[in-house]
Amino acid sequence: MYGYKKCGTCRKAMKWLDEKCVAYDFIDITEQPPKQVELKQALAAGYQTKDLFNKSGGQYRELNMKDKLPGMPTADALKLLAGNGYLVKRPICLGDDKVTVGFREEVFDETWG
């Protein structure tokens, strides 16, 4: 699980995983962003490139990603995300053949429950 300890959404996800006894390793997304190959797993699972960005984050606004992202090639977007964990929507949970981006209880129930 890639997350940020101060993130309320990440804390909700960890609480859910703990309550359901789902084992996970926590990786601080700001210190070690997901690799491009892991981000590609999210795309393969049905997420779109825009879904991988933390749209409410300061870095997203500072870099004017709202305007840049629509015309940005996927490869460039993944490289940017892999180099800056503050841009990545969190949490990202990766399993053998499962991926979730963000936390919605119904999605966690379906995917990890």
C-alpha positions, 0 to 999 in steps of 0.5 A: 500500500502506497500512502501518506500517514497524515492523509485521512483517506489513507488512514481510513483505508488502513483501518479498513484493511486492519479490521478485515485482517488484510495484510499489507506493507505501508510505503510512504508515497512521498518518499518512494512513489510507485514505479511506472510499472505499478502505475501501468498495473492500475491502468490495466485494471481499468483506471485512467491516467487522470485517475492516478493524479491527486487532483486536490493536492498543492503540487497538482495546482502548482504545476497547472496539471488541470490544463496540462494533463488532457494533452499529455502522453500517458508515458510522460504522465506516468514518468511524472507520477513516478518521480513525484509522490505528491502528485499521486492519488492515494492510497494505491493498493497493489495485490497479486492481480488487484489494484485500487486507487483511492479509498471507497469502502464498496470498492475495497469490499469488492476487491480486498474483502 
